[in-house]
Amino acid sequence: MSCLTTILKEHDEGLQAPVREVHQAASWLELLRAVWGVVCRVAVLVLEEQLTARAQRPVDWPACPRCGHRLQSKGWRSRRLRTLFGEIGWWRRVGRCPQGCRGSQVALLDDALGLRP
């Protein structure tokens, strides 16, 4: 077994089955499909890790566009997206105007990434 395969299997239990399928693939098409399964799992892991790291960064809440008060954190909310690689999930901070202004709730990480609510 290659060093890369060993690292992948040890890093995440979810990679054990896809890596096993790569080794068991008999035809070219089976091999491609199996490798795609590994690629997708690794992509999901990398994306979730990166989104989690970005979500941990300090937040400088902007002013409410309606009343001018600085937005305040309402805590963490989950977000899930379906992608080419599979479903990705992460947690990010959500803020809102302390005056409760309508339409003031924001997830700054979503905005930075260009994601719509």
C-alpha positions in Angstrom: 0.0 0.0 0.0 1.3 3.4 -0.9 2.2 6.1 1.6 -0.5 8.3 0.4 -3.1 5.6 0.7 -2.0 4.9 4.2 -2.2 8.5 5.2 -5.6 8.9 3.7 -7.0 5.8 5.5 -5.5 6.9 8.8 -6.7 10.4 8.6 -10.4 9.7 8.1 -12.5 6.6 8.6 -14.7 7.8 5.8 -11.9 7.2 3.4 -11.3 3.6 4.2 -14.1 2.2 2.0 -13.3 4.5 -1.0 -9.6 3.6 -0.8 -10.4 -0.1 -0.5 -12.6 0.2 -3.7 -9.6 1.7 -5.5 -7.5 -1.3 -4.7 -10.3 -3.7 -5.6 -11.2 -2.1 -8.9 -10.8 -4.5 -11.8 -11.6 -2.4 -14.8 -10.5 1.1 -15.9 -14.0 2.5 -15.4 -14.2 0.9 -11.9 -10.8 2.4 -11.1 -11.9 5.9 -12.2 -15.1 5.7 -10.2 -13.3 4.6 -7.1 -10.7 7.3 -7.4 -13.4 9.9 -7.9 -14.9 8.7 -4.6 -11.6 9.3 -2.8 -11.2 12.7 -4.5 -14.7 13.7 -3.4 -14.1 12.7 0.2 -10.8 14.5 0.3 -12.3 17.6 -1.2 -15.1 17.7 1.3 -12.6 17.3 4.2 -10.4 20.1 2.8 -13.4 22.4 2.2 -14.9 21.8 5.7 -11.5 22.3 7.3 -11.0 25.6 5.5 -14.5 26.9 6.2 -14.1 26.0 9.9 -10.8 27.8 10.1 -12.2 30.9 8.4 -15.2 30.8 10.7 -12.9 30.9 13.8 -11.3 34.2 12.7 -12.3 37.3 14.8 -15.3 39.2 13.5 -15.6 42.9 13.3 -19.4 43.4 13.1 -20.5 46.3 10.8 -23.1 48.8 11.6 -26.8 48.1 10.9 -27.7 49.5 7.5 -31.0 50.7 8.9 -30.3 52.3 12.3 -26.5 52.5 12.5 -26.0 50.4 15.7 -23.2 47.9 15.6 -24.5 44.4 14.8 -24.0 41.8 17.6 -23.3 38.1 17.5 -26.3 35.8 17.8 -24.0 32.8 18.1 -23.2 30.0 15.7 -25.5 28.6 13.0 -24.9 25.7 10.7 -24.8 25.8 7.0 -24.9 23.0 4.4 -24.3 23.1 0.7 -24.5 20.4 -1.9 -21.5 20.6 -4.2 -19.9 18.6 -7.0 -17.9 16.7 -4.4 -20.8 16.1 -2.0 -22.5 17.8 0.8 -20.4 20.2 2.8 -21.3 21.4 6.3 -19.9 24.0 8.6 -20.7 26.4 11.4 -20.4 30.2 11.1 -21.2 33.2 13.2 -24.5 35.1 12.6 -25.0 38.7 13.7 -28.0 40.9 14.0 -28.9 44.5 15.0 -29.5 44.8 18.8 -32.5 47.0 18.0 -34.0 44.1 16.0 -34.1 45.9 12.7 -35.8 43.9 10.0 -33.3 42.4 7.5 -30.3 43.1 9.6 -29.3 39.4 10.2 -26.0 38.6 8.5 -23.5 35.8 8.2 -20.3 37.6 7.3 -18.5 34.5 6.2 -21.3 33.7 3.8 -21.0 37.3 2.4 -17.2 37.0 2.1 -17.6 33.8 0.2 -20.3 35.2 -2.1 -22.9 32.8 -0.8 -26.6 33.7 -0.7 -28.9 32.9 2.2 
